[in-house]
Amino acid sequence: SSTIIDGNQNGSVVTFENGEDSTTVLNGFTIQNGGIVENTEGISQQPGIFVNNNSSPLISHCYIHDGLLYGIFIFEGSPSLKSLKIYNNGNNGIYLYHAGNSVTNIENCTIYNNNGHGIANNSSKIKVVNSTITTSGGYGIENQGSYEEALIVNSIIWDNVNNIDIEGESDEIIIVEYTNVQGGWEGEGNIDADPLFVDAANGDYSLSN
């Protein structure tokens, strides 16, 4: 990710808002310093990547970091997120808000050291596979609102202030399988064991064995 797109803390760094589909690909960039927009409506903080208006791009092999707010904000969209590093953002690593009926796939991602939740899922559907969520200032994954569905498989949720939260309506569905959750979580094949990261202090969350 040697090519850098720097928002200079002045609004969203990359925006998908024209109904882009999966043939639209953002691959191999560093997205940094999403920031503040001031206009006649006041001041708002903007994410590194904003997905809106039923857009569903593929975002892969990117580093998304040091935004004042969210790493990625998904509103009315269902992107595919693959092989991303999302870290050091001022709030949630990924925030989904009424993203729609389609599933947002989060695969082979490392989400760490974000001040809010690793993933905040509000009234949306997610599938998290082969991903690591760690050192969040809030929950690793938080489900809130209504109609959420979350499937978490073959992942690590470890060393967050809290790890998984289900908050809101009784119609929420969350399934966790074959995942390492600190403190444990009910589900087939789940474990609670130190994942032995290679060098967590320097952001290397690969496994030592």
ABEGO torsion letter per residue (X at the ends): XABBBBAGGBEBABBBAAGBBAABBBBGBBBBGBBBBBBAAEBBBBBABBBBGGBBBBBBGBBBBGBABBABBBBGBBBBBBGBBBBGBABBABBBBGAEABBBBBBGBBBBGBABBABBBBGBBBBBBGBBBBGBABBABBBBEBGBBBBBBGBBBBGBABABBBBEBAABBBBBBGBBBBGEBBEBGBBBBBAGBABAAAGBABBAX
